[in-house]
Amino acid sequence: MTLDLKRLKAERIAKGFTQDEMAEKMGWHTRTPYAKRENGIVSIGANELVRMASILGYESDNLGIFFTSVVPEKERKMA
């Protein structure tokens, strides 16, 4: 499974938050740390994901929404 960064961004936008607002809610002084994570430049730690999900209104038992299954190309061709 892979963290779906597009879903993270979509949920942020759906909730009406800017990257600046998410960064502030995460306790960061600028949007840069958040933007780097949302854009895949920096990996999102487990605790960070839990906090981001909480800010977006999701409980820790609903984190599956932020993941996608990755099926290797070889398996896709066999299906």
N, CA, C and O atoms as a Maestro MAE file, in Angstrom:
{
 s_m_m2io_version
 :::
 2.0.0
}

f_m_ct {
 s_m_title
 :::
 protein
 m_atom[316] {
  # First column is atom index #
  i_m_mmod_type
  r_m_x_coord
  r_m_y_coord
  r_m_z_coord
  i_m_residue_number
  s_m_chain_name
  s_m_pdb_residue_name
  s_m_pdb_atom_name
  i_m_atomic_number
  :::
  1 25 0.842 -1.180 0.000 1 A "MET " " N  " 7
  2 3 0.000 0.000 0.000 1 A "MET " " CA " 6
  3 2 0.884 1.239 0.000 1 A "MET " " C  " 6
  4 15 1.980 1.250 0.560 1 A "MET " " O  " 8
  5 25 0.384 2.256 -0.630 2 A "THR " " N  " 7
  6 3 1.108 3.511 -0.757 2 A "THR " " CA " 6
  7 2 0.229 4.655 -0.289 2 A "THR " " C  " 6
  8 15 -0.980 4.661 -0.522 2 A "THR " " O  " 8
  9 25 0.838 5.614 0.365 3 A "LEU " " N  " 7
  10 3 0.114 6.803 0.782 3 A "LEU " " CA " 6
  11 2 -0.324 7.565 -0.460 3 A "LEU " " C  " 6
  12 15 0.495 7.870 -1.326 3 A "LEU " " O  " 8
  13 25 -1.602 7.871 -0.546 4 A "ASP " " N  " 7
  14 3 -2.173 8.559 -1.700 4 A "ASP " " CA " 6
  15 2 -2.144 10.071 -1.436 4 A "ASP " " C  " 6
  16 15 -3.053 10.621 -0.814 4 A "ASP " " O  " 8
  17 25 -1.104 10.718 -1.911 5 A "LEU " " N  " 7
  18 3 -0.936 12.143 -1.671 5 A "LEU " " CA " 6
  19 2 -2.001 12.975 -2.375 5 A "LEU " " C  " 6
  20 15 -2.365 14.051 -1.901 5 A "LEU " " O  " 8
  21 25 -2.500 12.479 -3.504 6 A "LYS " " N  " 7
  22 3 -3.585 13.194 -4.197 6 A "LYS " " CA " 6
  23 2 -4.841 13.212 -3.333 6 A "LYS " " C  " 6
  24 15 -5.577 14.199 -3.308 6 A "LYS " " O  " 8
  25 25 -5.075 12.111 -2.626 7 A "ARG " " N  " 7
  26 3 -6.240 12.054 -1.733 7 A "ARG " " CA " 6
  27 2 -6.073 13.011 -0.563 7 A "ARG " " C  " 6
  28 15 -7.021 13.684 -0.158 7 A "ARG " " O  " 8
  29 25 -4.857 13.065 -0.022 8 A "LEU " " N  " 7
  30 3 -4.576 13.998 1.067 8 A "LEU " " CA " 6
  31 2 -4.870 15.431 0.617 8 A "LEU " " C  " 6
  32 15 -5.523 16.193 1.330 8 A "LEU " " O  " 8
  33 25 -4.386 15.784 -0.558 9 A "LYS " " N  " 7
  34 3 -4.624 17.132 -1.095 9 A "LYS " " CA " 6
  35 2 -6.111 17.368 -1.339 9 A "LYS " " C  " 6
  36 15 -6.635 18.432 -1.008 9 A "LYS " " O  " 8
  37 25 -6.786 16.387 -1.915 10 A "ALA " " N  " 7
  38 3 -8.216 16.524 -2.197 10 A "ALA " " CA " 6
  39 2 -9.020 16.724 -0.907 10 A "ALA " " C  " 6
  40 15 -9.943 17.538 -0.867 10 A "ALA " " O  " 8
  41 25 -8.668 15.986 0.135 11 A "GLU " " N  " 7
  42 3 -9.370 16.129 1.420 11 A "GLU " " CA " 6
  43 2 -9.107 17.506 2.025 11 A "GLU " " C  " 6
  44 15 -10.011 18.122 2.589 11 A "GLU " " O  " 8
  45 25 -7.872 17.984 1.907 12 A "ARG " " N  " 7
  46 3 -7.535 19.317 2.417 12 A "ARG " " CA " 6
  47 2 -8.375 20.374 1.706 12 A "ARG " " C  " 6
  48 15 -8.969 21.244 2.342 12 A "ARG " " O  " 8
  49 25 -8.413 20.285 0.390 13 A "ILE " " N  " 7
  50 3 -9.178 21.258 -0.401 13 A "ILE " " CA " 6
  51 2 -10.665 21.152 -0.093 13 A "ILE " " C  " 6
  52 15 -11.346 22.170 0.030 13 A "ILE " " O  " 8
  53 25 -11.176 19.927 0.032 14 A "ALA " " N  " 7
  54 3 -12.591 19.721 0.335 14 A "ALA " " CA " 6
  55 2 -12.981 20.343 1.679 14 A "ALA " " C  " 6
  56 15 -14.106 20.811 1.854 14 A "ALA " " O  " 8
  57 25 -12.047 20.341 2.611 15 A "LYS " " N  " 7
  58 3 -12.312 20.940 3.928 15 A "LYS " " CA " 6
  59 2 -12.100 22.453 3.916 15 A "LYS " " C  " 6
  60 15 -12.386 23.136 4.900 15 A "LYS " " O  " 8
  61 25 -11.595 22.972 2.793 16 A "GLY " " N  " 7
  62 3 -11.409 24.417 2.656 16 A "GLY " " CA " 6
  63 2 -10.142 24.950 3.290 16 A "GLY " " C  " 6
  64 15 -10.038 26.146 3.563 16 A "GLY " " O  " 8
  65 25 -9.168 24.067 3.530 17 A "PHE " " N  " 7
  66 3 -7.901 24.494 4.132 17 A "PHE " " CA " 6
  67 2 -6.854 24.764 3.063 17 A "PHE " " C  " 6
  68 15 -6.763 24.045 2.068 17 A "PHE " " O  " 8
  69 25 -6.068 25.806 3.280 18 A "THR " " N  " 7
  70 3 -4.900 26.054 2.436 18 A "THR " " CA " 6
  71 2 -3.726 25.283 3.029 18 A "THR " " C  " 6
  72 15 -3.806 24.772 4.146 18 A "THR " " O  " 8
  73 25 -2.640 25.205 2.271 19 A "GLN " " N  " 7
  74 3 -1.433 24.586 2.819 19 A "GLN " " CA " 6
  75 2 -0.932 25.383 4.016 19 A "GLN " " C  " 6
  76 15 -0.432 24.803 4.979 19 A "GLN " " O  " 8
  77 25 -1.059 26.690 3.968 20 A "ASP " " N  " 7
  78 3 -0.653 27.534 5.096 20 A "ASP " " CA " 6
  79 2 -1.441 27.180 6.358 20 A "ASP " " C  " 6
  80 15 -0.876 27.085 7.448 20 A "ASP " " O  " 8
  81 25 -2.741 26.989 6.197 21 A "GLU " " N  " 7
  82 3 -3.581 26.650 7.355 21 A "GLU " " CA " 6
  83 2 -3.241 25.274 7.908 21 A "GLU " " C  " 6
  84 15 -3.193 25.084 9.124 21 A "GLU " " O  " 8
  85 25 -3.004 24.313 7.017 22 A "MET " " N  " 7
  86 3 -2.624 22.976 7.489 22 A "MET " " CA " 6
  87 2 -1.295 23.032 8.234 22 A "MET " " C  " 6
  88 15 -1.146 22.410 9.286 22 A "MET " " O  " 8
  89 25 -0.340 23.767 7.699 23 A "ALA " " N  " 7
  90 3 0.962 23.897 8.358 23 A "ALA " " CA " 6
  91 2 0.799 24.513 9.742 23 A "ALA " " C  " 6
  92 15 1.420 24.060 10.704 23 A "ALA " " O  " 8
  93 25 -0.021 25.529 9.842 24 A "GLU " " N  " 7
  94 3 -0.256 26.180 11.133 24 A "GLU " " CA " 6
  95 2 -0.881 25.201 12.118 24 A "GLU " " C  " 6
  96 15 -0.478 25.145 13.280 24 A "GLU " " O  " 8
  97 25 -1.857 24.435 11.664 25 A "LYS " " N  " 7
  98 3 -2.524 23.454 12.528 25 A "LYS " " CA " 6
  99 2 -1.570 22.334 12.944 25 A "LYS " " C  " 6
  100 15 -1.738 21.730 14.003 25 A "LYS " " O  " 8
  101 25 -0.562 22.059 12.099 26 A "MET " " N  " 7
  102 3 0.451 21.051 12.419 26 A "MET " " CA " 6
  103 2 1.509 21.595 13.377 26 A "MET " " C  " 6
  104 15 2.319 20.839 13.913 26 A "MET " " O  " 8
  105 25 1.496 22.916 13.589 27 A "GLY " " N  " 7
  106 3 2.457 23.532 14.486 27 A "GLY " " CA " 6
  107 2 3.718 24.027 13.806 27 A "GLY " " C  " 6
  108 15 4.705 24.338 14.472 27 A "GLY " " O  " 8
  109 25 3.691 24.103 12.472 28 A "TRP " " N  " 7
  110 3 4.832 24.588 11.718 28 A "TRP " " CA " 6
  111 2 4.668 26.081 11.460 28 A "TRP " " C  " 6
  112 15 3.544 26.563 11.325 28 A "TRP " " O  " 8
  113 25 5.770 26.813 11.392 29 A "HIS " " N  " 7
  114 3 5.735 28.266 11.249 29 A "HIS " " CA " 6
  115 2 5.531 28.732 9.817 29 A "HIS " " C  " 6
  116 15 5.108 29.864 9.585 29 A "HIS " " O  " 8
  117 25 5.829 27.864 8.854 30 A "THR " " N  " 7
  118 3 5.627 28.203 7.440 30 A "THR " " CA " 6
  119 2 4.921 27.026 6.766 30 A "THR " " C  " 6
  120 15 4.800 25.949 7.351 30 A "THR " " O  " 8
  121 25 4.467 27.234 5.556 31 A "ARG " " N  " 7
  122 3 3.774 26.164 4.831 31 A "ARG " " CA " 6
  123 2 4.737 25.154 4.231 31 A "ARG " " C  " 6
  124 15 4.326 24.057 3.852 31 A "ARG " " O  " 8
  125 25 6.014 25.509 4.139 32 A "THR " " N  " 7
  126 3 7.007 24.673 3.463 32 A "THR " " CA " 6
  127 2 7.037 23.228 3.959 32 A "THR " " C  " 6
  128 15 7.009 22.319 3.128 32 A "THR " " O  " 8
  129 25 7.094 22.964 5.277 33 A "PRO " " N  " 7
  130 3 7.127 21.566 5.707 33 A "PRO " " CA " 6
  131 2 5.896 20.781 5.259 33 A "PRO " " C  " 6
  132 15 5.998 19.616 4.875 33 A "PRO " " O  " 8
  133 25 4.735 21.427 5.312 34 A "TYR " " N  " 7
  134 3 3.521 20.737 4.868 34 A "TYR " " CA " 6
  135 2 3.547 20.516 3.354 34 A "TYR " " C  " 6
  136 15 3.266 19.417 2.877 34 A "TYR " " O  " 8
  137 25 3.882 21.558 2.611 35 A "ALA " " N  " 7
  138 3 3.898 21.465 1.142 35 A "ALA " " CA " 6
  139 2 4.855 20.376 0.666 35 A "ALA " " C  " 6
  140 15 4.544 19.638 -0.269 35 A "ALA " " O  " 8
  141 25 6.010 20.277 1.302 36 A "LYS " " N  " 7
  142 3 6.973 19.246 0.912 36 A "LYS " " CA " 6
  143 2 6.413 17.850 1.148 36 A "LYS " " C  " 6
  144 15 6.701 16.935 0.376 36 A "LYS " " O  " 8
  145 25 5.642 17.675 2.168 37 A "ARG " " N  " 7
  146 3 5.040 16.365 2.442 37 A "ARG " " CA " 6
  147 2 3.900 16.079 1.471 37 A "ARG " " C  " 6
  148 15 3.818 14.984 0.916 37 A "ARG " " O  " 8
  149 25 3.028 17.049 1.264 38 A "GLU " " N  " 7
  150 3 1.901 16.852 0.360 38 A "GLU " " CA " 6
  151 2 2.370 16.604 -1.073 38 A "GLU " " C  " 6
  152 15 1.697 15.905 -1.831 38 A "GLU " " O  " 8
  153 25 3.516 17.170 -1.448 39 A "ASN " " N  " 7
  154 3 4.045 16.991 -2.801 39 A "ASN " " CA " 6
  155 2 4.998 15.819 -2.930 39 A "ASN " " C  " 6
  156 15 5.555 15.596 -4.005 39 A "ASN " " O  " 8
  157 25 5.197 15.064 -1.856 40 A "GLY " " N  " 7
  158 3 6.012 13.864 -1.917 40 A "GLY " " CA " 6
  159 2 7.509 14.093 -1.862 40 A "GLY " " C  " 6
  160 15 8.283 13.168 -2.110 40 A "GLY " " O  " 8
  161 25 7.929 15.296 -1.546 41 A "ILE " " N  " 7
  162 3 9.358 15.595 -1.459 41 A "ILE " " CA " 6
  163 2 9.936 15.040 -0.161 41 A "ILE " " C  " 6
  164 15 11.070 14.563 -0.128 41 A "ILE " " O  " 8
  165 25 9.143 15.107 0.905 42 A "VAL " " N  " 7
  166 3 9.520 14.582 2.210 42 A "VAL " " CA " 6
  167 2 8.474 13.539 2.607 42 A "VAL " " C  " 6
  168 15 7.277 13.769 2.440 42 A "VAL " " O  " 8
  169 25 8.911 12.412 3.122 43 A "SER " " N  " 7
  170 3 7.982 11.366 3.556 43 A "SER " " CA " 6
  171 2 7.172 11.830 4.760 43 A "SER " " C  " 6
  172 15 7.663 12.571 5.611 43 A "SER " " O  " 8
  173 25 5.940 11.385 4.813 44 A "ILE " " N  " 7
  174 3 5.068 11.707 5.944 44 A "ILE " " CA " 6
  175 2 5.212 10.609 6.981 44 A "ILE " " C  " 6
  176 15 4.999 9.432 6.692 44 A "ILE " " O  " 8
  177 25 5.575 11.006 8.185 45 A "GLY " " N  " 7
  178 3 5.700 10.055 9.276 45 A "GLY " " CA " 6
  179 2 4.332 9.596 9.752 45 A "GLY " " C  " 6
  180 15 3.330 10.269 9.515 45 A "GLY " " O  " 8
  181 25 4.290 8.460 10.420 46 A "ALA " " N  " 7
  182 3 3.025 7.905 10.906 46 A "ALA " " CA " 6
  183 2 2.302 8.885 11.828 46 A "ALA " " C  " 6
  184 15 1.098 9.100 11.687 46 A "ALA " " O  " 8
  185 25 3.027 9.471 12.758 47 A "ASN " " N  " 7
  186 3 2.405 10.424 13.679 47 A "ASN " " CA " 6
  187 2 1.897 11.659 12.947 47 A "ASN " " C  " 6
  188 15 0.853 12.212 13.294 47 A "ASN " " O  " 8
  189 25 2.645 12.087 11.928 48 A "GLU " " N  " 7
  190 3 2.202 13.235 11.130 48 A "GLU " " CA " 6
  191 2 0.920 12.903 10.383 48 A "GLU " " C  " 6
  192 15 0.008 13.729 10.320 48 A "GLU " " O  " 8
  193 25 0.839 11.710 9.819 49 A "LEU " " N  " 7
  194 3 -0.355 11.311 9.091 49 A "LEU " " CA " 6
  195 2 -1.565 11.271 10.024 49 A "LEU " " C  " 6
  196 15 -2.647 11.735 9.664 49 A "LEU " " O  " 8
  197 25 -1.382 10.727 11.197 50 A "VAL " " N  " 7
  198 3 -2.483 10.675 12.169 50 A "VAL " " CA " 6
  199 2 -2.950 12.086 12.490 50 A "VAL " " C  " 6
  200 15 -4.152 12.347 12.553 50 A "VAL " " O  " 8
  201 25 -2.013 12.987 12.692 51 A "ARG " " N  " 7
  202 3 -2.364 14.386 13.020 51 A "ARG " " CA " 6
  203 2 -3.055 15.060 11.837 51 A "ARG " " C  " 6
  204 15 -4.060 15.746 12.024 51 A "ARG " " O  " 8
  205 25 -2.537 14.877 10.626 52 A "MET " " N  " 7
  206 3 -3.163 15.470 9.442 52 A "MET " " CA " 6
  207 2 -4.583 14.948 9.264 52 A "MET " " C  " 6
  208 15 -5.507 15.713 8.988 52 A "MET " " O  " 8
  209 25 -4.745 13.649 9.423 53 A "ALA " " N  " 7
  210 3 -6.073 13.046 9.278 53 A "ALA " " CA " 6
  211 2 -7.023 13.606 10.323 53 A "ALA " " C  " 6
  212 15 -8.183 13.888 10.022 53 A "ALA " " O  " 8
  213 25 -6.547 13.766 11.532 54 A "SER " " N  " 7
  214 3 -7.367 14.322 12.604 54 A "SER " " CA " 6
  215 2 -7.806 15.748 12.274 54 A "SER " " C  " 6
  216 15 -8.964 16.110 12.480 54 A "SER " " O  " 8
  217 25 -6.887 16.542 11.768 55 A "ILE " " N  " 7
  218 3 -7.206 17.918 11.361 55 A "ILE " " CA " 6
  219 2 -8.282 17.905 10.283 55 A "ILE " " C  " 6
  220 15 -9.150 18.777 10.255 55 A "ILE " " O  " 8
  221 25 -8.222 16.921 9.402 56 A "LEU " " N  " 7
  222 3 -9.188 16.816 8.310 56 A "LEU " " CA " 6
  223 2 -10.485 16.129 8.725 56 A "LEU " " C  " 6
  224 15 -11.390 15.956 7.909 56 A "LEU " " O  " 8
  225 25 -10.572 15.736 10.003 57 A "GLY " " N  " 7
  226 3 -11.819 15.169 10.518 57 A "GLY " " CA " 6
  227 2 -11.901 13.660 10.503 57 A "GLY " " C  " 6
  228 15 -12.992 13.105 10.627 57 A "GLY " " O  " 8
  229 25 -10.779 12.981 10.356 58 A "TYR " " N  " 7
  230 3 -10.767 11.517 10.320 58 A "TYR " " CA " 6
  231 2 -10.147 10.962 11.597 58 A "TYR " " C  " 6
  232 15 -9.166 11.500 12.110 58 A "TYR " " O  " 8
  233 25 -10.724 9.889 12.098 59 A "GLU " " N  " 7
  234 3 -10.185 9.193 13.259 59 A "GLU " " CA " 6
  235 2 -9.061 8.270 12.803 59 A "GLU " " C  " 6
  236 15 -8.969 7.935 11.622 59 A "GLU " " O  " 8
  237 25 -8.212 7.861 13.732 60 A "SER " " N  " 7
  238 3 -7.074 7.010 13.376 60 A "SER " " CA " 6
  239 2 -7.499 5.667 12.792 60 A "SER " " C  " 6
  240 15 -6.727 5.056 12.053 60 A "SER " " O  " 8
  241 25 -8.696 5.193 13.102 61 A "ASP " " N  " 7
  242 3 -9.146 3.923 12.540 61 A "ASP " " CA " 6
  243 2 -9.703 4.075 11.120 61 A "ASP " " C  " 6
  244 15 -10.134 3.093 10.516 61 A "ASP " " O  " 8
  245 25 -9.695 5.301 10.587 62 A "ASN " " N  " 7
  246 3 -10.156 5.550 9.219 62 A "ASN " " CA " 6
  247 2 -9.025 5.985 8.294 62 A "ASN " " C  " 6
  248 15 -9.281 6.598 7.258 62 A "ASN " " O  " 8
  249 25 -7.789 5.681 8.647 63 A "LEU " " N  " 7
  250 3 -6.650 6.134 7.848 63 A "LEU " " CA " 6
  251 2 -6.551 5.435 6.499 63 A "LEU " " C  " 6
  252 15 -5.840 5.910 5.614 63 A "LEU " " O  " 8
  253 25 -7.242 4.331 6.327 64 A "GLY " " N  " 7
  254 3 -7.202 3.600 5.064 64 A "GLY " " CA " 6
  255 2 -7.602 4.440 3.872 64 A "GLY " " C  " 6
  256 15 -7.191 4.155 2.747 64 A "GLY " " O  " 8
  257 25 -8.394 5.464 4.100 65 A "ILE " " N  " 7
  258 3 -8.829 6.351 3.018 65 A "ILE " " CA " 6
  259 2 -7.652 7.043 2.346 65 A "ILE " " C  " 6
  260 15 -7.754 7.457 1.191 65 A "ILE " " O  " 8
  261 25 -6.537 7.171 3.056 66 A "PHE " " N  " 7
  262 3 -5.368 7.862 2.534 66 A "PHE " " CA " 6
  263 2 -4.354 6.926 1.873 66 A "PHE " " C  " 6
  264 15 -3.248 7.345 1.535 66 A "PHE " " O  " 8
  265 25 -4.732 5.665 1.691 67 A "PHE " " N  " 7
  266 3 -3.822 4.702 1.079 67 A "PHE " " CA " 6
  267 2 -4.437 4.106 -0.171 67 A "PHE " " C  " 6
  268 15 -5.659 4.045 -0.311 67 A "PHE " " O  " 8
  269 25 -3.589 3.673 -1.067 68 A "THR " " N  " 7
  270 3 -4.025 3.000 -2.277 68 A "THR " " CA " 6
  271 2 -3.197 1.729 -2.446 68 A "THR " " C  " 6
  272 15 -2.023 1.692 -2.077 68 A "THR " " O  " 8
  273 25 -3.799 0.718 -2.992 69 A "SER " " N  " 7
  274 3 -3.068 -0.519 -3.258 69 A "SER " " CA " 6
  275 2 -2.222 -0.341 -4.509 69 A "SER " " C  " 6
  276 15 -2.679 0.204 -5.514 69 A "SER " " O  " 8
  277 25 -1.008 -0.799 -4.432 70 A "VAL " " N  " 7
  278 3 -0.116 -0.728 -5.589 70 A "VAL " " CA " 6
  279 2 0.033 -2.140 -6.135 70 A "VAL " " C  " 6
  280 15 0.535 -3.038 -5.459 70 A "VAL " " O  " 8
  281 25 -0.413 -2.312 -7.367 71 A "VAL " " N  " 7
  282 3 -0.319 -3.611 -8.017 71 A "VAL " " CA " 6
  283 2 0.799 -3.533 -9.044 71 A "VAL " " C  " 6
  284 15 0.742 -2.709 -9.957 71 A "VAL " " O  " 8
  285 25 1.810 -4.373 -8.911 72 A "PRO " " N  " 7
  286 3 2.912 -4.336 -9.889 72 A "PRO " " CA " 6
  287 2 2.403 -4.521 -11.311 72 A "PRO " " C  " 6
  288 15 1.429 -5.239 -11.535 72 A "PRO " " O  " 8
  289 25 3.051 -3.884 -12.260 73 A "GLU " " N  " 7
  290 3 2.665 -3.925 -13.673 73 A "GLU " " CA " 6
  291 2 2.473 -5.353 -14.166 73 A "GLU " " C  " 6
  292 15 1.521 -5.620 -14.898 73 A "GLU " " O  " 8
  293 25 3.344 -6.269 -13.789 74 A "LYS " " N  " 7
  294 3 3.278 -7.664 -14.218 74 A "LYS " " CA " 6
  295 2 1.953 -8.299 -13.811 74 A "LYS " " C  " 6
  296 15 1.338 -9.016 -14.600 74 A "LYS " " O  " 8
  297 25 1.515 -8.035 -12.583 75 A "GLU " " N  " 7
  298 3 0.243 -8.607 -12.115 75 A "GLU " " CA " 6
  299 2 -0.944 -8.008 -12.836 75 A "GLU " " C  " 6
  300 15 -1.932 -8.703 -13.073 75 A "GLU " " O  " 8
  301 25 -0.873 -6.721 -13.193 76 A "ARG " " N  " 7
  302 3 -1.974 -6.078 -13.907 76 A "ARG " " CA " 6
  303 2 -2.173 -6.713 -15.281 76 A "ARG " " C  " 6
  304 15 -3.309 -6.874 -15.727 76 A "ARG " " O  " 8
  305 25 -1.093 -7.073 -15.949 77 A "LYS " " N  " 7
  306 3 -1.182 -7.665 -17.282 77 A "LYS " " CA " 6
  307 2 -1.781 -9.071 -17.210 77 A "LYS " " C  " 6
  308 15 -2.420 -9.518 -18.162 77 A "LYS " " O  " 8
  309 25 -1.581 -9.771 -16.092 78 A "MET " " N  " 7
  310 3 -2.090 -11.123 -15.935 78 A "MET " " CA " 6
  311 2 -3.591 -11.129 -15.647 78 A "MET " " C  " 6
  312 15 -4.271 -12.118 -15.921 78 A "MET " " O  " 8
  313 25 -4.102 -10.049 -15.106 79 A "ALA " " N  " 7
  314 3 -5.515 -10.001 -14.697 79 A "ALA " " CA " 6
  315 2 -6.455 -9.884 -15.855 79 A "ALA " " C  " 6
  316 15 -7.669 -9.834 -15.662 79 A "ALA " " O  " 8
  :::
 }
 m_bond[315] {
  # First column is bond index #
  i_m_from
  i_m_to
  i_m_order
  :::
  1 1 2 1
  2 2 3 1
  3 3 4 2
  4 3 5 1
  5 5 6 1
  6 6 7 1
  7 7 8 2
  8 7 9 1
  9 9 10 1
  10 10 11 1
  11 11 12 2
  12 11 13 1
  13 13 14 1
  14 14 15 1
  15 15 16 2
  16 15 17 1
  17 17 18 1
  18 18 19 1
  19 19 20 2
  20 19 21 1
  21 21 22 1
  22 22 23 1
  23 23 24 2
  24 23 25 1
  25 25 26 1
  26 26 27 1
  27 27 28 2
  28 27 29 1
  29 29 30 1
  30 30 31 1
  31 31 32 2
  32 31 33 1
  33 33 34 1
  34 34 35 1
  35 35 36 2
  36 35 37 1
  37 37 38 1
  38 38 39 1
  39 39 40 2
  40 39 41 1
  41 41 42 1
  42 42 43 1
  43 43 44 2
  44 43 45 1
  45 45 46 1
  46 46 47 1
  47 47 48 2
  48 47 49 1
  49 49 50 1
  50 50 51 1
  51 51 52 2
  52 51 53 1
  53 53 54 1
  54 54 55 1
  55 55 56 2
  56 55 57 1
  57 57 58 1
  58 58 59 1
  59 59 60 2
  60 59 61 1
  61 61 62 1
  62 62 63 1
  63 63 64 2
  64 63 65 1
  65 65 66 1
  66 66 67 1
  67 67 68 2
  68 67 69 1
  69 69 70 1
  70 70 71 1
  71 71 72 2
  72 71 73 1
  73 73 74 1
  74 74 75 1
  75 75 76 2
  76 75 77 1
  77 77 78 1
  78 78 79 1
  79 79 80 2
  80 79 81 1
  81 81 82 1
  82 82 83 1
  83 83 84 2
  84 83 85 1
  85 85 86 1
  86 86 87 1
  87 87 88 2
  88 87 89 1
  89 89 90 1
  90 90 91 1
  91 91 92 2
  92 91 93 1
  93 93 94 1
  94 94 95 1
  95 95 96 2
  96 95 97 1
  97 97 98 1
  98 98 99 1
  99 99 100 2
  100 99 101 1
  101 101 102 1
  102 102 103 1
  103 103 104 2
  104 103 105 1
  105 105 106 1
  106 106 107 1
  107 107 108 2
  108 107 109 1
  109 109 110 1
  110 110 111 1
  111 111 112 2
  112 111 113 1
  113 113 114 1
  114 114 115 1
  115 115 116 2
  116 115 117 1
  117 117 118 1
  118 118 119 1
  119 119 120 2
  120 119 121 1
  121 121 122 1
  122 122 123 1
  123 123 124 2
  124 123 125 1
  125 125 126 1
  126 126 127 1
  127 127 128 2
  128 127 129 1
  129 129 130 1
  130 130 131 1
  131 131 132 2
  132 131 133 1
  133 133 134 1
  134 134 135 1
  135 135 136 2
  136 135 137 1
  137 137 138 1
  138 138 139 1
  139 139 140 2
  140 139 141 1
  141 141 142 1
  142 142 143 1
  143 143 144 2
  144 143 145 1
  145 145 146 1
  146 146 147 1
  147 147 148 2
  148 147 149 1
  149 149 150 1
  150 150 151 1
  151 151 152 2
  152 151 153 1
  153 153 154 1
  154 154 155 1
  155 155 156 2
  156 155 157 1
  157 157 158 1
  158 158 159 1
  159 159 160 2
  160 159 161 1
  161 161 162 1
  162 162 163 1
  163 163 164 2
  164 163 165 1
  165 165 166 1
  166 166 167 1
  167 167 168 2
  168 167 169 1
  169 169 170 1
  170 170 171 1
  171 171 172 2
  172 171 173 1
  173 173 174 1
  174 174 175 1
  175 175 176 2
  176 175 177 1
  177 177 178 1
  178 178 179 1
  179 179 180 2
  180 179 181 1
  181 181 182 1
  182 182 183 1
  183 183 184 2
  184 183 185 1
  185 185 186 1
  186 186 187 1
  187 187 188 2
  188 187 189 1
  189 189 190 1
  190 190 191 1
  191 191 192 2
  192 191 193 1
  193 193 194 1
  194 194 195 1
  195 195 196 2
  196 195 197 1
  197 197 198 1
  198 198 199 1
  199 199 200 2
  200 199 201 1
  201 201 202 1
  202 202 203 1
  203 203 204 2
  204 203 205 1
  205 205 206 1
  206 206 207 1
  207 207 208 2
  208 207 209 1
  209 209 210 1
  210 210 211 1
  211 211 212 2
  212 211 213 1
  213 213 214 1
  214 214 215 1
  215 215 216 2
  216 215 217 1
  217 217 218 1
  218 218 219 1
  219 219 220 2
  220 219 221 1
  221 221 222 1
  222 222 223 1
  223 223 224 2
  224 223 225 1
  225 225 226 1
  226 226 227 1
  227 227 228 2
  228 227 229 1
  229 229 230 1
  230 230 231 1
  231 231 232 2
  232 231 233 1
  233 233 234 1
  234 234 235 1
  235 235 236 2
  236 235 237 1
  237 237 238 1
  238 238 239 1
  239 239 240 2
  240 239 241 1
  241 241 242 1
  242 242 243 1
  243 243 244 2
  244 243 245 1
  245 245 246 1
  246 246 247 1
  247 247 248 2
  248 247 249 1
  249 249 250 1
  250 250 251 1
  251 251 252 2
  252 251 253 1
  253 253 254 1
  254 254 255 1
  255 255 256 2
  256 255 257 1
  257 257 258 1
  258 258 259 1
  259 259 260 2
  260 259 261 1
  261 261 262 1
  262 262 263 1
  263 263 264 2
  264 263 265 1
  265 265 266 1
  266 266 267 1
  267 267 268 2
  268 267 269 1
  269 269 270 1
  270 270 271 1
  271 271 272 2
  272 271 273 1
  273 273 274 1
  274 274 275 1
  275 275 276 2
  276 275 277 1
  277 277 278 1
  278 278 279 1
  279 279 280 2
  280 279 281 1
  281 281 282 1
  282 282 283 1
  283 283 284 2
  284 283 285 1
  285 285 286 1
  286 286 287 1
  287 287 288 2
  288 287 289 1
  289 289 290 1
  290 290 291 1
  291 291 292 2
  292 291 293 1
  293 293 294 1
  294 294 295 1
  295 295 296 2
  296 295 297 1
  297 297 298 1
  298 298 299 1
  299 299 300 2
  300 299 301 1
  301 301 302 1
  302 302 303 1
  303 303 304 2
  304 303 305 1
  305 305 306 1
  306 306 307 1
  307 307 308 2
  308 307 309 1
  309 309 310 1
  310 310 311 1
  311 311 312 2
  312 311 313 1
  313 313 314 1
  314 314 315 1
  315 315 316 2
  :::
 }
}
